[in-house]
């Protein structure tokens, strides 16, 4: 699934340009022209990254960024500020507010896309097209193939997404809620025990290669994919 990019930009030509290049880069852009519209989208479903203009018609983008950072639900969403405000004080203010990157207009579209991809890799390694491997267990997101000790394993689509999320965070204890938010989405209302069902299915899929024990249950915590 391509990473979702929310573009908050009131200049139609620039918004279209950014959206077009994001699409060509294999991303899924969505354009709005005001903070109020951006807030509606964020409230419905978190994007993977926000490209945010500073000067917007209804509210400064910097104020919106501050609101996002104060909210526990949105505080970790990467924000790239794309603005004509090029003074050093503006950049410092942007970073102090909590934006992750700052690019001034006019800008190179190649550099913009490269920065977006770098932020996505940093925030969510599972959104990368790179092969993820931990010991003898590998997942190829492009070929949609999972192998263990070189043997191809049959993994269902939900278990594939679950394994991809776990492989991107080896040795980290992930709560059921974190797995629900990361794999199913933060606005999908399903019970936490659903995670247990899919973890069991994933273990069954890894069993032919003897790798089912790589997924550990952490009492009172959740699950962890241990290094082999």
C-alpha positions, 0 to 999 in steps of 0.5 A: 500500500503506497504511503499517504501524503496530505498536501496542504497548499493554497496555491493550485499550481504548486499543489498540483505539481507536488501531487503529480511528482508524489504520484510518479514516485509511487506515493498516494497524495491528497490535496487540500487548500486550507487547515480546516479541510486538512483537519477533517482528513486527519481526524478521519484517518492519519496520513503517513506524512503531511506537506504543509504550507505556512501561509494558508487562508484560514490559519497559519500552517505553523499553528496547525503544526503546533496543534498536531504536535500537542495531540498524542494521536498526531504528534508523530506524523512527519511534517515537511514545511514547504514555504516561501518564508526563507529567513533563518528565524522562520526556519528555527521557529518551524523546527522549534514547533516540531516540523521534521523538515523545512524546504523553501520555495522555489524548490526542486521537485526531485529534492522534495520527493527525496526528502519525503521518502527520507522522512517516511523511511525514518518514521515508518520503515515498513513503507519502504520498498526495500527487502526487510530481513531479520536472520533467515526471515525475509519479506520482499514488498515488491514481489510480495514474497516471504522466505524463511531459510530460502524457502518461500512461505505462504502468508495471507495478506493481513499476516503479510502486513503484520509481518512487515510491520514487525520486521521493521521493528525487530526486538521492540515490544509492540502492544496490541493497540500499536499493532492495530494502529500500524497494520489496520489503521487508527480508525478501524474499530476492531477488538485487540484480540483480532491481533492475537488471531492473526499472530497465530495465523502468522506463526502457522505460516512461519512454522514450515521454516521453523521460524514461528518462535521468532514471534514472542508473546510478551506478558502484559506487553504485546508481541515482539519479533526477536532477532534470530 
